[in-house]
Amino acid sequence: MKLLLEVITPTKVVLSEEADQITVTTTNGEITILPGHVDLFTKLVPTEMIIRNGNKTDYFAITGGFLEVTKNHVNILADYAVRAQDIEVAKVREAQERAEKAMKEKQENKEFIVAEAELRKALLELKVATKRKHRTQ
């Protein structure tokens, strides 16, 4: 028996495929979903999502959202999600530098919060891209 996983962002369906197990981090900690998992609805924190299907493992960066599990169907409604191999490390490092610079400048609270969120997103993407690179070598 497999899980049917769908990852949906405001702009597109990022992923729709079967999986043996899915690991993410919720507000209550890390959770691994296996076939037959009890129904669940929970909030995701910015997380690395690990998807295992047979001997294949995929990694995603997800900046937050919601996870719903019902009868082996897993829906993730994410603010943003990207597959590890699609992360452009050079662009992410530039985004990190811009966010750090913006946070250092005197700014209004709203601008600081936006810059801080961009920095967290960049750091998460770098973490996922780096982990994937080390695991595939």
Stockholm file with secondary structure:
# STOCKHOLM 1.0

chainA/1-137         MKLLLEVITPTKVVLSEEADQITVTTTNGEITILPGHVDLFTKLVPTEMIIRNGNKTDYFAITGGFLEVTKNHVNILADYAVRAQDIEVAKVREAQERAEKAMKEKQENKEFIVAEAELRKALLELKVATKRKHRTQ
#=GR chainA/1-137 SS CCEEEEEECSSCEEEEEEESEEEEEETTEEEEECTTCCCEEEEECSEEEEEEETTEEEEEEECSEEEEEETTEEEEEESCEEEGGGCCHHHHHHHHHHHHHHHHSCCCHHHHHHHHHHHHHHHHHHHHHHHHHHHTC
#=GC SS_cons         CCEEEEEECSSCEEEEEEESEEEEEETTEEEEECTTCCCEEEEECSEEEEEEETTEEEEEEECSEEEEEETTEEEEEESCEEEGGGCCHHHHHHHHHHHHHHHHSCCCHHHHHHHHHHHHHHHHHHHHHHHHHHHTC
//
